[in-house]
Protein backbone atom coordinates (compact mmCIF):
# COMPACT_ATOMS: atom_id res chain seq x y z
CA UNK A 1 0.00 0.00 0.00
CA UNK A 2 2.33 2.74 1.10
CA UNK A 3 4.38 5.00 -0.91
CA UNK A 4 6.23 7.10 1.58
CA UNK A 5 3.98 10.07 0.91
CA UNK A 6 0.95 8.28 2.29
CA UNK A 7 2.45 7.58 5.73
CA UNK A 8 1.16 9.76 8.54
CA UNK A 9 3.54 12.28 9.94
CA UNK A 10 4.48 11.79 13.56
CA UNK A 11 6.19 14.86 14.99
CA UNK A 12 7.74 15.62 11.62
CA UNK A 13 9.05 12.11 10.99
CA UNK A 14 7.49 9.67 8.61
CA UNK A 15 7.43 6.27 10.27
CA UNK A 16 5.98 3.02 9.09
CA UNK A 17 3.20 1.69 11.37
CA UNK A 18 2.96 5.16 12.89
CA UNK A 19 -0.79 5.00 12.53
CA UNK A 20 -1.12 2.19 15.08
CA UNK A 21 1.44 3.73 17.43
CA UNK A 22 -0.02 7.21 17.61
CA UNK A 23 -2.92 6.07 19.76
CA UNK A 24 -0.51 4.86 22.45
CA UNK A 25 1.38 8.12 22.78
CA UNK A 26 -0.92 9.64 25.37
CA UNK A 27 -1.19 6.57 27.61
CA UNK A 28 2.56 6.07 27.53
CA UNK A 29 3.10 9.72 28.32
CA UNK A 30 0.79 9.42 31.31
CA UNK A 31 2.67 6.38 32.59
CA UNK A 32 5.95 8.22 32.17
CA UNK A 33 4.74 11.25 34.07
CA UNK A 34 3.34 9.02 36.76
CA UNK A 35 6.66 7.20 37.15
CA UNK A 36 8.55 10.43 37.47
CA UNK A 37 6.04 11.80 39.96
CA UNK A 38 6.36 8.70 42.12
CA UNK A 39 10.12 8.61 42.06
CA UNK A 40 10.49 12.24 42.99
CA UNK A 41 8.11 11.73 45.88
CA UNK A 42 5.50 14.05 44.41
CA UNK A 43 3.02 11.23 44.70
CA UNK A 44 3.64 9.20 47.87
CA UNK A 45 3.69 5.43 47.52
CA UNK A 46 0.83 4.88 49.92
CA UNK A 47 -1.45 7.03 47.77
CA UNK A 48 -0.45 5.65 44.40
CA UNK A 49 2.36 3.17 43.83
CA UNK A 50 4.80 3.78 41.00
CA UNK A 51 4.28 2.01 37.71
CA UNK A 52 7.46 0.07 38.37
CA UNK A 53 5.97 -1.32 41.59
CA UNK A 54 2.78 -2.19 39.84
CA UNK A 55 4.70 -3.95 37.12
CA UNK A 56 6.71 -5.86 39.69
CA UNK A 57 3.57 -7.01 41.48
CA UNK A 58 2.14 -8.06 38.16
CA UNK A 59 5.25 -10.00 37.32
CA UNK A 60 5.13 -11.86 40.63
CA UNK A 61 1.51 -12.79 40.15
CA UNK A 62 2.20 -13.92 36.64
CA UNK A 63 4.97 -16.19 37.80
CA UNK A 64 2.80 -17.76 40.46
CA UNK A 65 0.13 -18.45 37.90
CA UNK A 66 -2.44 -16.56 39.89
CA UNK A 67 -2.80 -13.76 37.40
CA UNK A 68 -3.42 -16.03 34.46
CA UNK A 69 -5.95 -18.10 36.38
CA UNK A 70 -7.90 -15.09 37.57
CA UNK A 71 -7.94 -13.48 34.17
CA UNK A 72 -9.13 -16.68 32.60
CA UNK A 73 -11.95 -17.11 35.14
CA UNK A 74 -13.12 -13.54 34.66
CA UNK A 75 -12.91 -13.84 30.93
CA UNK A 76 -14.93 -17.03 30.91
CA UNK A 77 -17.65 -15.51 33.08
CA UNK A 78 -17.81 -12.40 30.96
CA UNK A 79 -17.95 -14.30 27.67
CA UNK A 80 -20.54 -16.79 28.83
CA UNK A 81 -22.74 -14.13 30.37
CA UNK A 82 -22.40 -12.08 27.20
CA UNK A 83 -23.41 -14.97 24.99
CA UNK A 84 -26.42 -15.83 27.14
CA UNK A 85 -27.69 -12.30 27.61
CA UNK A 86 -26.80 -11.33 24.08
CA UNK A 87 -28.62 -14.22 22.42
CA UNK A 88 -31.78 -13.70 24.42
CA UNK A 89 -31.64 -9.97 23.81
CA UNK A 90 -31.06 -10.54 20.11
CA UNK A 91 -33.93 -13.00 19.89
CA UNK A 92 -36.34 -10.64 21.62
CA UNK A 93 -35.14 -7.74 19.52
CA UNK A 94 -35.85 -9.64 16.32
CA UNK A 95 -39.18 -10.94 17.55
CA UNK A 96 -40.43 -7.57 18.69
CA UNK A 97 -39.14 -5.85 15.61
CA UNK A 98 -40.74 -8.27 13.20
CA UNK A 99 -43.96 -9.19 14.95
CA UNK A 100 -46.52 -6.71 16.23
CA UNK A 101 -48.01 -9.33 18.50
CA UNK A 102 -44.74 -10.15 20.16
CA UNK A 103 -44.00 -6.47 20.56
CA UNK A 104 -47.30 -5.72 22.25
CA UNK A 105 -46.95 -8.67 24.58
CA UNK A 106 -43.43 -8.22 25.81
CA UNK A 107 -42.06 -4.77 25.19
CA UNK A 108 -43.68 -2.98 28.13
CA UNK A 109 -42.54 -5.61 30.59
CA UNK A 110 -39.02 -5.46 29.25
CA UNK A 111 -38.94 -1.68 29.49
CA UNK A 112 -39.98 -1.86 33.11
CA UNK A 113 -37.27 -4.37 33.95
CA UNK A 114 -34.75 -2.27 32.05
CA UNK A 115 -35.26 0.67 34.33
CA UNK A 116 -34.24 -1.26 37.40
CA UNK A 117 -30.47 -0.77 37.84
CA UNK A 118 -29.31 -4.35 37.59
CA UNK A 119 -26.47 -3.84 40.01
CA UNK A 120 -29.03 -2.94 42.65
CA UNK A 121 -30.36 -6.45 42.33
CA UNK A 122 -27.13 -7.94 43.66
CA UNK A 123 -28.38 -8.69 47.19
CA UNK A 124 -31.45 -10.38 45.72
CA UNK A 125 -29.32 -12.34 43.31
CA UNK A 126 -27.09 -13.60 46.07
CA UNK A 127 -30.17 -14.69 47.94
CA UNK A 128 -31.46 -16.62 44.94
CA UNK A 129 -28.26 -18.00 43.47
CA UNK A 130 -25.79 -17.96 46.31
CA UNK A 131 -22.31 -16.85 45.41
CA UNK A 132 -21.48 -19.50 42.83
CA UNK A 133 -21.05 -18.99 39.11
CA UNK A 134 -24.70 -18.75 38.19
CA UNK A 135 -25.10 -15.56 40.21
CA UNK A 136 -22.37 -13.78 38.26
CA UNK A 137 -23.59 -15.15 34.94
CA UNK A 138 -27.11 -14.00 35.68
CA UNK A 139 -25.98 -10.48 36.45
CA UNK A 140 -23.77 -10.19 33.38
CA UNK A 141 -26.50 -11.64 31.17
CA UNK A 142 -29.04 -9.21 32.57
CA UNK A 143 -26.76 -6.27 32.03
CA UNK A 144 -25.92 -7.30 28.47
CA UNK A 145 -29.50 -8.07 27.51
CA UNK A 146 -30.84 -4.55 27.28
CA UNK A 147 -28.44 -2.73 24.99
CA UNK A 148 -28.57 -5.63 22.59
CA UNK A 149 -32.35 -5.91 22.77
CA UNK A 150 -32.93 -2.21 22.22
CA UNK A 151 -30.45 -1.80 19.42
CA UNK A 152 -31.56 -4.93 17.60
CA UNK A 153 -35.16 -3.78 17.87
CA UNK A 154 -34.25 -0.36 16.58
CA UNK A 155 -32.14 -1.81 13.80
CA UNK A 156 -34.92 -4.05 12.55
CA UNK A 157 -37.49 -1.27 12.74
CA UNK A 158 -35.37 1.22 10.89
CA UNK A 159 -34.60 -0.89 7.83
CA UNK A 160 -35.57 1.17 4.80
CA UNK A 161 -39.16 0.20 3.98
CA UNK A 162 -38.48 1.00 0.33
CA UNK A 163 -35.93 -1.79 0.24
CA UNK A 164 -38.43 -4.17 1.78
CA UNK A 165 -40.99 -3.19 -0.85
CA UNK A 166 -38.39 -3.74 -3.55
CA UNK A 167 -37.65 -7.17 -2.14
CA UNK A 168 -41.31 -8.10 -2.21
CA UNK A 169 -41.73 -6.95 -5.78
CA UNK A 170 -38.79 -9.06 -6.86
CA UNK A 171 -40.36 -12.12 -5.36
CA UNK A 172 -38.38 -12.59 -2.15
CA UNK A 173 -39.91 -14.99 0.33
CA UNK A 174 -40.17 -13.94 3.97
CA UNK A 175 -37.03 -15.89 4.79
CA UNK A 176 -35.07 -14.34 1.96
CA UNK A 177 -36.37 -10.91 2.88
CA UNK A 178 -35.04 -11.39 6.38
CA UNK A 179 -31.67 -12.79 5.31
CA UNK A 180 -30.97 -10.38 2.48
CA UNK A 181 -32.69 -7.19 3.50
CA UNK A 182 -33.75 -6.96 7.13
CA UNK A 183 -30.85 -8.56 8.95
CA UNK A 184 -28.04 -6.84 7.01
CA UNK A 185 -29.97 -3.60 7.35
CA UNK A 186 -30.17 -4.00 11.11
CA UNK A 187 -26.51 -4.93 11.52
CA UNK A 188 -25.03 -1.45 12.00
CA UNK A 189 -27.45 -0.87 14.89
CA UNK A 190 -26.78 -4.29 16.32
CA UNK A 191 -23.09 -3.53 16.43
CA UNK A 192 -23.74 -0.36 18.38
CA UNK A 193 -25.63 -2.49 20.85
CA UNK A 194 -22.76 -4.95 21.04
CA UNK A 195 -20.27 -2.24 21.88
CA UNK A 196 -22.46 -0.85 24.61
CA UNK A 197 -23.05 -4.33 25.95
CA UNK A 198 -19.33 -5.03 26.13
CA UNK A 199 -18.82 -2.05 28.41
CA UNK A 200 -21.67 -3.06 30.66
CA UNK A 201 -20.41 -6.62 30.72
CA UNK A 202 -17.11 -5.59 32.26
CA UNK A 203 -18.68 -3.24 34.72
CA UNK A 204 -21.13 -5.83 35.92
CA UNK A 205 -18.50 -8.51 36.19
CA UNK A 206 -16.12 -6.41 38.21
CA UNK A 207 -18.76 -5.38 40.67
CA UNK A 208 -20.16 -8.88 40.97
CA UNK A 209 -16.72 -10.34 41.53
CA UNK A 210 -15.92 -7.78 44.18
CA UNK A 211 -18.96 -8.70 46.18
CA UNK A 212 -19.61 -12.33 45.67
CA UNK A 213 -16.72 -14.37 44.36
CA UNK A 214 -13.83 -16.56 45.31
CA UNK A 215 -11.85 -16.24 42.11
CA UNK A 216 -11.39 -13.87 39.25
CA UNK A 217 -9.98 -10.39 38.79
CA UNK A 218 -12.52 -8.66 40.99
CA UNK A 219 -11.87 -11.13 43.76
CA UNK A 220 -8.14 -10.62 43.38
CA UNK A 221 -8.61 -6.87 43.68
CA UNK A 222 -10.81 -7.26 46.72
CA UNK A 223 -8.29 -9.51 48.46
CA UNK A 224 -5.55 -7.05 47.69
CA UNK A 225 -7.60 -4.30 49.26
CA UNK A 226 -8.11 -6.38 52.42
CA UNK A 227 -4.36 -6.91 52.69
CA UNK A 228 -3.49 -3.32 51.73
CA UNK A 229 -1.69 -4.37 48.57
CA UNK A 230 -2.36 -1.17 46.71
CA UNK A 231 -0.07 -2.11 43.86
CA UNK A 232 -2.19 -5.15 43.09
CA UNK A 233 -5.32 -3.02 43.23
CA UNK A 234 -3.86 -0.62 40.71
CA UNK A 235 -2.73 -3.54 38.62
CA UNK A 236 -6.27 -4.90 38.52
CA UNK A 237 -7.59 -1.56 37.41
CA UNK A 238 -5.05 -1.38 34.63
CA UNK A 239 -5.93 -4.88 33.51
CA UNK A 240 -9.61 -3.97 33.39
CA UNK A 241 -8.76 -1.02 31.19
CA UNK A 242 -6.66 -3.11 28.85
CA UNK A 243 -9.17 -5.94 28.59
CA UNK A 244 -11.96 -3.47 27.98
CA UNK A 245 -9.93 -1.91 25.20
CA UNK A 246 -9.24 -5.36 23.78
CA UNK A 247 -12.92 -6.24 23.69
CA UNK A 248 -13.73 -2.98 21.96
CA UNK A 249 -11.00 -3.55 19.39
CA UNK A 250 -12.34 -7.00 18.62
CA UNK A 251 -15.79 -5.52 18.12
CA UNK A 252 -14.40 -2.89 15.78
CA UNK A 253 -12.58 -5.46 13.69
CA UNK A 254 -15.74 -7.52 13.34
CA UNK A 255 -17.64 -4.39 12.46
CA UNK A 256 -15.20 -3.41 9.78
CA UNK A 257 -15.32 -6.89 8.27
CA UNK A 258 -19.08 -7.13 8.06
CA UNK A 259 -19.83 -3.50 7.31
CA UNK A 260 -17.26 -2.86 4.61
CA UNK A 261 -20.08 -1.89 2.25
CA UNK A 262 -21.12 1.07 4.37
CA UNK A 263 -20.44 4.50 2.90
CA UNK A 264 -18.74 5.47 6.16
CA UNK A 265 -16.17 2.74 5.67
CA UNK A 266 -15.29 3.54 2.09
CA UNK A 267 -11.76 4.77 1.55
CA UNK A 268 -11.72 7.73 -0.80
CA UNK B 1 -40.93 1.21 -44.79
CA UNK B 2 -43.47 4.05 -45.00
CA UNK B 3 -41.86 6.02 -42.21
CA UNK B 4 -38.43 5.66 -43.75
CA UNK B 5 -39.67 6.88 -47.12
CA UNK B 6 -41.18 9.99 -45.57
CA UNK B 7 -37.70 11.27 -44.97
CA UNK B 8 -36.96 11.32 -48.67
CA UNK B 9 -39.75 13.74 -49.47
CA UNK B 10 -38.62 17.32 -50.18
CA UNK B 11 -40.38 19.01 -47.29
CA UNK B 12 -38.97 16.68 -44.66
CA UNK B 13 -36.22 17.88 -42.33
CA UNK B 14 -32.67 17.07 -43.41
CA UNK B 15 -31.54 13.95 -41.62
CA UNK B 16 -28.17 12.30 -41.32
CA UNK B 17 -27.35 8.80 -42.43
CA UNK B 18 -27.39 7.28 -38.95
CA UNK B 19 -30.90 8.50 -38.26
CA UNK B 20 -32.10 7.15 -41.57
CA UNK B 21 -30.71 3.72 -40.93
CA UNK B 22 -32.15 3.76 -37.44
CA UNK B 23 -35.53 4.70 -38.74
CA UNK B 24 -35.49 2.01 -41.40
CA UNK B 25 -34.51 -0.57 -38.83
CA UNK B 26 -37.31 0.40 -36.53
CA UNK B 27 -39.88 0.33 -39.31
CA UNK B 28 -38.69 -3.09 -40.40
CA UNK B 29 -38.76 -4.42 -36.85
CA UNK B 30 -42.23 -3.22 -36.09
CA UNK B 31 -43.64 -4.71 -39.24
CA UNK B 32 -41.83 -8.02 -38.93
CA UNK B 33 -41.72 -9.01 -35.27
CA UNK B 34 -44.75 -9.18 -32.97
CA UNK B 35 -44.01 -7.74 -29.57
CA UNK B 36 -43.28 -10.12 -26.72
CA UNK B 37 -44.82 -7.63 -24.35
CA UNK B 38 -48.05 -8.22 -22.49
CA UNK B 39 -51.19 -6.25 -23.36
CA UNK B 40 -52.90 -4.48 -20.51
CA UNK B 41 -56.66 -4.10 -20.06
CA UNK B 42 -58.06 -2.01 -17.25
CA UNK B 43 -61.77 -1.73 -16.56
CA UNK B 44 -63.49 0.52 -14.08
CA UNK B 45 -60.50 0.83 -11.78
CA UNK B 46 -61.11 2.63 -8.52
CA UNK B 47 -58.87 3.29 -5.53
CA UNK B 48 -59.34 5.30 -2.37
CA UNK B 49 -57.03 6.01 0.52
CA UNK B 50 -59.31 6.59 3.45
CA UNK B 51 -61.72 9.32 2.44
CA UNK B 52 -59.65 10.40 -0.49
CA UNK B 53 -60.79 8.88 -3.78
CA UNK B 54 -57.65 8.88 -5.87
CA UNK B 55 -58.78 6.91 -8.93
CA UNK B 56 -62.38 7.28 -10.03
CA UNK B 57 -62.89 4.79 -12.77
CA UNK B 58 -60.04 4.15 -15.18
CA UNK B 59 -60.69 2.33 -18.45
CA UNK B 60 -57.67 1.61 -20.53
CA UNK B 61 -56.44 -0.69 -23.29
CA UNK B 62 -52.73 -0.92 -23.85
CA UNK B 63 -51.67 -3.17 -26.71
CA UNK B 64 -48.63 -5.39 -26.35
CA UNK B 65 -45.32 -3.61 -26.67
CA UNK B 66 -46.65 -0.07 -26.52
CA UNK B 67 -44.73 2.62 -24.67
CA UNK B 68 -47.24 4.58 -22.62
CA UNK B 69 -46.43 7.68 -20.60
CA UNK B 70 -48.72 8.89 -17.86
CA UNK B 71 -48.51 12.55 -16.90
CA UNK B 72 -50.44 14.75 -14.54
CA UNK B 73 -50.12 17.08 -11.61
CA UNK B 74 -48.90 15.83 -8.25
CA UNK B 75 -51.58 13.92 -6.47
CA UNK B 76 -53.59 13.17 -9.62
CA UNK B 77 -53.27 9.45 -9.10
CA UNK B 78 -50.67 8.55 -11.70
CA UNK B 79 -48.33 6.84 -9.25
CA UNK B 80 -51.27 5.06 -7.66
CA UNK B 81 -52.28 3.72 -11.05
CA UNK B 82 -48.78 2.43 -11.60
CA UNK B 83 -48.64 0.82 -8.18
CA UNK B 84 -51.95 -0.91 -8.80
CA UNK B 85 -50.67 -2.28 -12.08
CA UNK B 86 -47.53 -3.50 -10.35
CA UNK B 87 -49.55 -5.14 -7.61
CA UNK B 88 -48.19 -2.96 -4.81
CA UNK B 89 -51.59 -1.75 -3.71
CA UNK B 90 -54.92 -3.53 -3.53
CA UNK B 91 -57.71 -2.70 -5.94
CA UNK B 92 -60.92 -1.30 -4.50
CA UNK B 93 -63.01 -1.93 -7.60
CA UNK B 94 -62.46 -2.84 -11.22
CA UNK B 95 -60.09 -5.22 -12.96
CA UNK B 96 -56.61 -5.25 -14.40
CA UNK B 97 -55.94 -7.91 -17.00
CA UNK B 98 -52.72 -8.88 -18.75
CA UNK B 99 -53.79 -10.75 -21.86
CA UNK B 100 -54.49 -14.33 -20.84
CA UNK B 101 -53.37 -14.07 -17.23
CA UNK B 102 -54.99 -11.87 -14.62
CA UNK B 103 -51.86 -11.23 -12.58
CA UNK B 104 -48.49 -12.16 -13.97
CA UNK B 105 -45.58 -12.22 -11.62
CA UNK B 106 -43.32 -10.44 -14.01
CA UNK B 107 -44.38 -6.82 -13.82
CA UNK B 108 -41.03 -5.28 -13.06
CA UNK B 109 -40.84 -1.86 -11.51
CA UNK B 110 -38.22 0.83 -11.52
CA UNK B 111 -38.61 3.56 -8.90
CA UNK B 112 -37.39 7.09 -8.48
CA UNK B 113 -34.86 5.84 -5.94
CA UNK B 114 -32.54 3.10 -7.10
CA UNK B 115 -33.40 0.96 -4.05
CA UNK B 116 -30.23 -1.08 -4.28
CA UNK B 117 -29.16 -3.24 -1.36
CA UNK B 118 -26.15 -1.35 0.00
CA UNK B 119 -24.63 -4.50 1.47
CA UNK B 120 -24.55 -6.47 -1.76
CA UNK B 121 -22.24 -5.89 -4.68
CA UNK B 122 -23.59 -4.56 -7.96
CA UNK B 123 -23.78 -7.95 -9.68
CA UNK B 124 -25.56 -9.45 -6.71
CA UNK B 125 -28.04 -6.59 -6.75
CA UNK B 126 -28.81 -7.27 -10.38
CA UNK B 127 -29.32 -10.96 -9.61
CA UNK B 128 -32.07 -9.95 -7.19
CA UNK B 129 -34.10 -9.12 -10.26
CA UNK B 130 -34.27 -12.73 -11.31
CA UNK B 131 -36.84 -13.41 -8.63
CA UNK B 132 -37.24 -17.09 -7.97
CA UNK B 133 -34.74 -17.95 -10.71
CA UNK B 134 -32.01 -16.47 -8.58
CA UNK B 135 -30.61 -19.87 -7.73
CA UNK B 136 -30.37 -21.14 -11.28
CA UNK B 137 -26.88 -21.86 -12.67
CA UNK B 138 -27.02 -19.23 -15.39
CA UNK B 139 -28.12 -16.48 -13.01
CA UNK B 140 -24.73 -14.83 -12.91
CA UNK B 141 -24.34 -14.89 -16.69
CA UNK B 142 -27.75 -13.31 -17.16
CA UNK B 143 -26.94 -10.62 -14.61
CA UNK B 144 -23.67 -9.84 -16.36
CA UNK B 145 -25.46 -9.53 -19.65
CA UNK B 146 -28.01 -7.15 -18.16
CA UNK B 147 -25.21 -5.04 -16.71
CA UNK B 148 -23.49 -4.94 -20.07
CA UNK B 149 -26.76 -3.82 -21.63
CA UNK B 150 -26.69 -0.69 -19.46
CA UNK B 151 -22.97 -0.23 -19.88
CA UNK B 152 -21.86 -1.04 -16.35
CA UNK B 153 -20.28 -4.47 -16.56
CA UNK B 154 -16.96 -3.09 -15.34
CA UNK B 155 -18.63 -2.13 -12.07
CA UNK B 156 -19.97 -5.54 -11.26
CA UNK B 157 -17.81 -6.07 -8.19
CA UNK B 158 -18.34 -2.67 -6.60
CA UNK B 159 -20.40 -1.65 -3.62
CA UNK B 160 -23.37 0.59 -4.49
CA UNK B 161 -22.01 3.25 -2.14
CA UNK B 162 -19.29 4.19 -4.62
CA UNK B 163 -21.61 4.70 -7.60
CA UNK B 164 -23.09 7.98 -8.76
CA UNK B 165 -26.85 8.55 -8.83
CA UNK B 166 -27.09 7.87 -12.55
CA UNK B 167 -25.02 4.72 -12.26
CA UNK B 168 -27.20 3.43 -9.44
CA UNK B 169 -30.30 3.97 -11.54
CA UNK B 170 -28.67 2.10 -14.39
CA UNK B 171 -28.04 -0.83 -12.05
CA UNK B 172 -31.69 -0.63 -11.01
CA UNK B 173 -32.63 -0.74 -14.69
CA UNK B 174 -30.43 -3.79 -15.24
CA UNK B 175 -32.11 -5.42 -12.28
CA UNK B 176 -35.52 -4.71 -13.81
CA UNK B 177 -34.42 -6.11 -17.16
CA UNK B 178 -32.52 -9.20 -16.13
CA UNK B 179 -35.58 -11.43 -15.94
CA UNK B 180 -36.65 -10.52 -19.49
CA UNK B 181 -39.87 -8.94 -18.30
CA UNK B 182 -42.82 -8.56 -20.63
CA UNK B 183 -44.13 -5.47 -18.94
CA UNK B 184 -42.10 -2.79 -17.16
CA UNK B 185 -43.45 -0.03 -14.98
CA UNK B 186 -41.37 3.10 -14.34
CA UNK B 187 -42.36 5.39 -11.48
CA UNK B 188 -40.62 8.71 -12.19
CA UNK B 189 -37.31 6.89 -12.61
CA UNK B 190 -35.32 9.90 -13.73
CA UNK B 191 -36.72 12.46 -11.33
CA UNK B 192 -33.73 12.45 -9.03
CA UNK B 193 -31.10 12.80 -11.73
CA UNK B 194 -29.46 15.90 -13.14
CA UNK B 195 -30.59 17.14 -16.54
CA UNK B 196 -27.75 15.71 -18.64
CA UNK B 197 -27.87 12.31 -16.99
CA UNK B 198 -31.61 12.32 -17.50
CA UNK B 199 -31.22 12.77 -21.24
CA UNK B 200 -28.71 9.95 -21.60
CA UNK B 201 -30.89 7.72 -19.43
CA UNK B 202 -33.88 8.49 -21.64
CA UNK B 203 -31.91 7.34 -24.64
CA UNK B 204 -30.91 4.20 -22.78
CA UNK B 205 -34.52 3.47 -21.81
CA UNK B 206 -35.69 3.91 -25.36
CA UNK B 207 -32.95 1.70 -26.78
CA UNK B 208 -33.64 -1.04 -24.27
CA UNK B 209 -37.35 -0.90 -24.95
CA UNK B 210 -36.79 -1.13 -28.67
CA UNK B 211 -34.43 -4.07 -28.29
CA UNK B 212 -36.51 -6.07 -25.86
CA UNK B 213 -40.03 -5.15 -26.98
CA UNK B 214 -41.75 -5.19 -23.60
CA UNK B 215 -44.81 -3.11 -22.79
CA UNK B 216 -43.61 0.02 -21.01
CA UNK B 217 -45.56 2.25 -18.66
CA UNK B 218 -43.77 5.40 -17.60
CA UNK B 219 -45.12 7.75 -14.98
CA UNK B 220 -43.41 11.12 -15.21
CA UNK B 221 -44.01 14.71 -14.30
CA UNK B 222 -41.80 15.80 -17.19
CA UNK B 223 -43.96 16.28 -20.27
CA UNK B 224 -40.99 16.63 -22.61
CA UNK B 225 -39.71 13.28 -21.43
CA UNK B 226 -43.13 11.73 -22.02
CA UNK B 227 -43.33 13.11 -25.52
CA UNK B 228 -39.77 12.10 -26.38
CA UNK B 229 -40.15 8.49 -25.31
CA UNK B 230 -43.76 7.36 -25.56
CA UNK B 231 -46.10 6.11 -28.30
CA UNK B 232 -48.99 7.41 -26.29
CA UNK B 233 -49.43 9.98 -23.53
CA UNK B 234 -52.22 9.74 -20.98
CA UNK B 235 -53.08 12.82 -18.98
CA UNK B 236 -54.71 12.04 -15.67
CA UNK B 237 -56.82 14.62 -13.92
CA UNK B 238 -58.92 14.12 -10.81
CA UNK B 239 -58.54 10.37 -10.90
CA UNK B 240 -59.67 9.96 -14.50
CA UNK B 241 -57.99 9.84 -17.86
CA UNK B 242 -58.60 13.32 -19.20
CA UNK B 243 -56.68 13.02 -22.46
CA UNK B 244 -55.28 10.14 -24.48
CA UNK B 245 -52.82 11.42 -27.05
CA UNK B 246 -51.02 9.32 -29.61
CA UNK B 247 -47.54 10.46 -30.45
CA UNK B 248 -47.10 9.73 -34.12
CA UNK B 249 -43.72 11.34 -34.45
CA UNK B 250 -41.31 8.81 -35.95
CA UNK B 251 -38.32 7.56 -33.97
CA UNK B 252 -35.57 8.47 -33.33
CA UNK B 253 -37.05 11.72 -32.12
CA UNK B 254 -34.86 14.79 -31.99
CA UNK B 255 -35.04 16.96 -28.94
CA UNK B 256 -35.97 20.51 -29.74
CA UNK B 257 -37.58 19.59 -33.05
CA UNK B 258 -40.69 21.51 -33.95
CA UNK B 259 -43.24 18.72 -33.85
CA UNK B 260 -42.08 17.48 -30.44
CA UNK B 261 -42.17 20.99 -29.04
CA UNK B 262 -45.64 21.74 -30.31
CA UNK B 263 -47.03 18.49 -28.94
CA UNK B 264 -45.40 19.17 -25.61
CA UNK B 265 -46.86 22.66 -25.62
CA UNK B 266 -50.38 21.46 -26.25
CA UNK B 267 -50.17 18.87 -23.49
CA UNK B 268 -48.83 21.44 -21.05
CA UNK B 269 -51.68 23.74 -21.96
CA UNK B 270 -54.14 21.00 -21.08
CA UNK B 271 -52.38 20.34 -17.80
CA UNK B 272 -52.19 23.95 -16.76
CA UNK B 273 -55.76 24.77 -17.76
CA UNK B 274 -57.17 23.34 -14.57
CA UNK B 275 -55.36 26.10 -12.67
CA UNK B 276 -56.31 29.67 -13.50
CA UNK B 277 -53.28 30.57 -15.55
CA UNK B 278 -53.33 32.76 -18.65
CA UNK B 279 -52.78 30.60 -21.72
CA UNK B 280 -49.60 32.24 -22.86
CA UNK B 281 -47.67 29.14 -23.92
Interface residues (C-beta under 8 A of the other chain):
Chain A: X162 X163 X165 X166 X167 X169 X170 X171 X172 X180 X181 X184 X185 X187 X259 X260 X261 X262 X263 X266
Chain B: X86 X87 X88 X105 X108 X109 X111 X113 X115 X117 X118 X119 X120 X128 X129 X131 X132 X159 X160 X161 X162 X175
